[in-house]
Amino acid sequence: MNPKLHGRLTQVFLVANSLFWLPWGFINLVWPRSWAGDVIPNMDVYVLSSAVARTEVRAMYGGLQMAVGVFALLGAFRPRYRDAALVLFVLALTGLSLCRFGGMVAEGESSFLTFTTNIPPGRYNQVGLAMYELPNMVFAWVLLVLRPRGDRSVIDAEEVAALRAENERLRTQLTVREPDSA
């Protein structure tokens, strides 16, 4: 794939995902009952009657998801982090998709994908897999597999040369000082 096109598509993918992860993380941080159906009807995933459960939602679905969203933006606008952010999404979305599908199989679900913007009762997993995780996982894998690869030996040699120059610069700053005579 053309490196410029790939870079732009990856940026769009990361920005779009940050627009999902950041707001949803913030909602969960300030309103943990979002997982009890208070924000999205029929998304009553957890019973959040204890402070422990609400704090867990704030941490895992609030803090962690906002951190993932910030990393997506970092990858979108800082090219040196772009591949790392893309790999994070490949791994995270693959884990979410496979484990959600495996969980539905283990629980004896009869359907696995539900394409709708209105979550039917008891179908949160099917909607999440169909509408977000699976398509984004496929797109992330396509971006990863088709990423431009360039000549890594040239890049590695340049990196080594830069590190050696930095090492020499630091060595010249370290001067041997004679001990103070008291």
DOGULUM-136578 format. One record per residue (C-alpha): residue in three letters; residue number from 1; x, y, z. Coordinates in nm, 3 decimals. Last residue first. Layout:
REM residues N
PT code pos       u       v       w
PT  ALA NUM       X       Y       Z
...
END
This chain:
REM residues 182
PT code pos       u       v       w
PT  ALA 182   4.018   1.892   5.207
PT  SER 181   4.128   1.803   4.859
PT  ASP 180   3.835   1.781   4.625
PT  PRO 179   3.861   1.470   4.410
PT  GLU 178   3.972   1.540   4.057
PT  ARG 177   3.690   1.543   3.814
PT  VAL 176   3.673   1.309   3.519
PT  THR 175   3.450   1.471   3.270
PT  LEU 174   3.111   1.347   3.171
PT  GLN 173   2.988   1.586   2.907
PT  THR 172   3.214   1.428   2.648
PT  ARG 171   3.058   1.093   2.724
PT  LEU 170   2.708   1.230   2.670
PT  ARG 169   2.799   1.357   2.322
PT  GLU 168   2.963   1.025   2.239
PT  ASN 167   2.650   0.833   2.341
PT  GLU 166   2.429   1.067   2.140
PT  ALA 165   2.646   1.008   1.832
PT  ARG 164   2.632   0.632   1.889
PT  LEU 163   2.252   0.643   1.926
PT  ALA 162   2.218   0.840   1.603
PT  ALA 161   2.442   0.595   1.417
PT  VAL 160   2.244   0.298   1.553
PT  GLU 159   1.916   0.458   1.446
PT  GLU 158   2.052   0.526   1.098
PT  ALA 157   2.176   0.168   1.068
PT  ASP 156   1.834   0.041   1.182
PT  ILE 155   1.654   0.258   0.929
PT  VAL 154   1.879   0.137   0.648
PT  SER 153   1.841  -0.227   0.757
PT  ARG 152   1.463  -0.179   0.787
PT  ASP 151   1.425  -0.112   0.413
PT  GLY 150   1.063  -0.001   0.377
PT  ARG 149   0.773  -0.196   0.530
PT  PRO 148   0.459  -0.022   0.419
PT  ARG 147   0.155  -0.135   0.619
PT  LEU 146  -0.070  -0.385   0.440
PT  VAL 145  -0.080  -0.645   0.719
PT  LEU 144  -0.132  -0.387   0.993
PT  LEU 143  -0.396  -0.186   0.809
PT  VAL 142  -0.586  -0.503   0.715
PT  TRP 141  -0.562  -0.624   1.076
PT  ALA 140  -0.702  -0.295   1.205
PT  PHE 139  -0.989  -0.310   0.952
PT  VAL 138  -1.076  -0.667   1.055
PT  MET 137  -1.068  -0.577   1.425
PT  ASN 136  -1.277  -0.267   1.361
PT  PRO 135  -1.543  -0.473   1.182
PT  LEU 134  -1.546  -0.738   1.459
PT  GLU 133  -1.539  -0.508   1.762
PT  TYR 132  -1.785  -0.235   1.671
PT  MET 131  -2.128  -0.317   1.528
PT  ALA 130  -2.125  -0.695   1.514
PT  LEU 129  -1.936  -0.778   1.834
PT  GLY 128  -2.100  -0.507   2.043
PT  VAL 127  -2.445  -0.591   1.904
PT  GLN 126  -2.412  -0.965   1.977
PT  ASN 125  -2.273  -0.898   2.324
PT  TYR 124  -2.550  -0.651   2.415
PT  ARG 123  -2.824  -0.892   2.305
PT  GLY 122  -3.001  -0.964   2.636
PT  PRO 121  -3.280  -0.713   2.572
PT  PRO 120  -3.255  -0.573   2.217
PT  ILE 119  -2.990  -0.303   2.173
PT  ASN 118  -3.116  -0.034   1.937
PT  THR 117  -2.849   0.064   1.683
PT  THR 116  -2.886  -0.269   1.510
PT  PHE 115  -2.677  -0.543   1.351
PT  THR 114  -2.694  -0.847   1.578
PT  LEU 113  -2.417  -1.105   1.550
PT  PHE 112  -2.365  -1.424   1.752
PT  SER 111  -2.693  -1.610   1.759
PT  SER 110  -2.796  -1.923   1.951
PT  GLU 109  -2.605  -1.840   2.270
PT  GLY 108  -2.489  -2.147   2.466
PT  GLU 107  -2.295  -1.960   2.735
PT  ALA 106  -1.964  -2.110   2.617
PT  VAL 105  -2.041  -2.003   2.260
PT  MET 104  -2.124  -1.649   2.377
PT  GLY 103  -1.805  -1.639   2.581
PT  GLY 102  -1.599  -1.758   2.286
PT  PHE 101  -1.747  -1.483   2.066
PT  ARG 100  -1.672  -1.222   2.335
PT  CYS  99  -1.325  -1.369   2.384
PT  LEU  98  -1.246  -1.369   2.013
PT  SER  97  -1.377  -1.019   1.949
PT  LEU  96  -1.232  -0.853   2.259
PT  GLY  95  -0.892  -1.017   2.217
PT  THR  94  -0.878  -0.932   1.847
PT  LEU  93  -0.986  -0.577   1.924
PT  ALA  92  -0.717  -0.536   2.191
PT  LEU  91  -0.439  -0.698   1.986
PT  VAL  90  -0.507  -0.512   1.661
PT  PHE  89  -0.577  -0.192   1.857
PT  LEU  88  -0.245  -0.210   2.041
PT  VAL  87  -0.069  -0.294   1.713
PT  LEU  86  -0.214   0.024   1.558
PT  ALA  85  -0.102   0.233   1.854
PT  ALA  84   0.249   0.089   1.831
PT  ASP  83   0.259   0.151   1.455
PT  ARG  82   0.151   0.514   1.499
PT  TYR  81   0.381   0.604   1.788
PT  ARG  80   0.666   0.754   1.578
PT  PRO  79   0.408   0.914   1.349
PT  ARG  78   0.276   1.145   1.623
PT  PHE  77  -0.074   1.269   1.533
PT  ALA  76  -0.271   0.947   1.497
PT  GLY  75  -0.055   0.748   1.736
PT  LEU  74  -0.097   1.007   2.013
PT  LEU  73  -0.467   1.022   1.937
PT  ALA  72  -0.496   0.644   1.976
PT  PHE  71  -0.289   0.665   2.294
PT  VAL  70  -0.540   0.919   2.431
PT  GLY  69  -0.827   0.683   2.350
PT  VAL  68  -0.650   0.390   2.516
PT  ALA  67  -0.595   0.606   2.826
PT  MET  66  -0.963   0.706   2.822
PT  GLN  65  -1.057   0.338   2.807
PT  LEU  64  -0.830   0.255   3.101
PT  GLY  63  -0.961   0.536   3.319
PT  GLY  62  -1.332   0.494   3.261
PT  TYR  61  -1.410   0.134   3.172
PT  MET  60  -1.145  -0.021   3.396
PT  ALA  59  -1.115   0.240   3.671
PT  ARG  58  -1.465   0.391   3.683
PT  VAL  57  -1.625   0.049   3.630
PT  GLU  56  -1.419  -0.096   3.915
PT  THR  55  -1.514   0.201   4.135
PT  ARG  54  -1.883   0.133   4.065
PT  ALA  53  -1.842  -0.235   4.157
PT  VAL  52  -1.658  -0.157   4.481
PT  ALA  51  -1.912   0.113   4.575
PT  SER  50  -2.183  -0.151   4.562
PT  SER  49  -2.518  -0.166   4.381
PT  LEU  48  -2.374  -0.174   4.032
PT  VAL  47  -2.556  -0.471   3.882
PT  TYR  46  -2.375  -0.515   3.554
PT  VAL  45  -2.463  -0.558   3.185
PT  ASP  44  -2.788  -0.364   3.167
PT  MET  43  -2.739  -0.234   2.817
PT  ASN  42  -3.114  -0.255   2.752
PT  PRO  41  -3.144   0.124   2.713
PT  ILE  40  -2.810   0.304   2.671
PT  VAL  39  -2.722   0.552   2.945
PT  ASP  38  -2.881   0.411   3.264
PT  GLY  37  -2.868   0.048   3.148
PT  ALA  36  -2.651  -0.084   3.432
PT  TRP  35  -2.325  -0.034   3.243
PT  SER  34  -2.388   0.343   3.230
PT  ARG  33  -2.419   0.318   3.609
PT  PRO  32  -2.054   0.422   3.618
PT  TRP  31  -2.147   0.787   3.549
PT  VAL  30  -1.842   1.011   3.591
PT  LEU  29  -1.573   0.761   3.491
PT  ASN  28  -1.801   0.557   3.267
PT  ILE  27  -1.902   0.866   3.067
PT  PHE  26  -1.535   0.968   3.042
PT  GLY  25  -1.437   0.625   2.910
PT  TRP  24  -1.721   0.634   2.657
PT  PRO  23  -1.608   0.981   2.547
PT  LEU  22  -1.243   0.876   2.507
PT  TRP  21  -1.291   0.527   2.358
PT  PHE  20  -1.529   0.608   2.071
PT  LEU  19  -1.379   0.932   1.944
PT  SER  18  -1.036   0.775   1.999
PT  ASN  17  -1.147   0.498   1.764
PT  ALA  16  -1.228   0.746   1.488
PT  VAL  15  -0.895   0.923   1.544
PT  LEU  14  -0.705   0.592   1.524
PT  PHE  13  -0.882   0.472   1.208
PT  VAL  12  -0.848   0.813   1.039
PT  GLN  11  -0.477   0.823   1.123
PT  THR  10  -0.431   0.467   0.995
PT  LEU   9  -0.605   0.559   0.671
PT  ARG   8  -0.381   0.868   0.633
PT  GLY   7  -0.061   0.674   0.702
PT  HIS   6  -0.164   0.397   0.463
PT  LEU   5  -0.242   0.651   0.190
PT  LYS   4   0.098   0.817   0.238
PT  PRO   3   0.282   0.484   0.249
PT  ASN   2   0.115   0.354  -0.072
PT  MET   1   0.000   0.000   0.000
END
